[in-house]
Amino acid sequence: MLSIKENIIKAKENIPENVTLIAVSKTKPIEYIKEAYEAEIRDFGENKVQELVEKYDYFGKDVRWHLIGHLQRNKVKYIVGKVHLIHSVDSVRLLNEIEKRFGEKNITANILVQINIGKEESKTGIYEEDLEEFLKGCENCNSVKVKGLMAIIPKGNEESCRHYFKKMKKIWDSLNEKQYKNINMEYLSMGMSGDYKIAIEEGSNMVRIGQGIFGARNYNK
Ligand SMILES: *Cc1c(COP(=O)(O)O)cnc(C)c1O
């Protein structure tokens, strides 16, 4: 088995300079993160607030923490000032809570809008047709900046992956052409261990790789 460092070197060979590599460290201990840090990774992804906060407290400001999992409204208050980018904003109610909690501390929340591009019931995210309305809400915020879009695409073969990545790129491009307050399409966050090369080919500039760096996750420890 390759080491974390070797996995990172191999992954980077497939990732151009302009694409941000987020090492998804959920369920993994501090020691693993240190090894990735030594391999020059500074962006880490977590899907649980408590885990993100614990790891933030250990590493401090030196690394950028990305919240990539579903965020419950009652947990927003714990990540104010600790999260670099929230990838998973998926409802107006969550948006409003972020606006309120970050606003109280005078801190800007950088967010991505999660799109449920496959319209899967098992997944959260805004439907494409509801996006305009959602973005209007973002324009009314004072403490939220939208930096782009994020998606977790349906499982499938290469052709199906390409289809959904292309769909996302098209939405991202069309928003890029418009002028909004508080909204800039800097990031298109898509692609995980199994499909990040395809995602990059289709225009992703932020990939989230977990198992491909840290090895398989074990949830029943
Ligand atoms: C866990 C997770 C990833 C990483 O998945 P891998 O298959 O381990 O690369 C990426 N994005 C999100 C939203 C995740 O929850």
The ligand as a Gaussian input file, in Angstrom:
#p B3LYP/6-31G(d) Opt

LIG

0 1
 C      -16.380000      11.876000       1.592000
 C      -16.580000      12.930000       0.583000
 C      -15.675000      13.109000      -0.475000
 C      -14.469000      12.223000      -0.689000
 O      -14.869000      10.983000      -1.183000
 P      -13.773000       9.903000      -1.601000
 O      -14.525000       8.907000      -2.403000
 O      -13.227000       9.339000      -0.334000
 O      -12.732000      10.597000      -2.383000
 C      -15.903000      14.147000      -1.353000
 N      -16.967000      14.972000      -1.233000
 C      -17.865000      14.817000      -0.240000
 C      -19.013000      15.758000      -0.163000
 C      -17.706000      13.795000       0.697000
 O      -18.613000      13.665000       1.681000

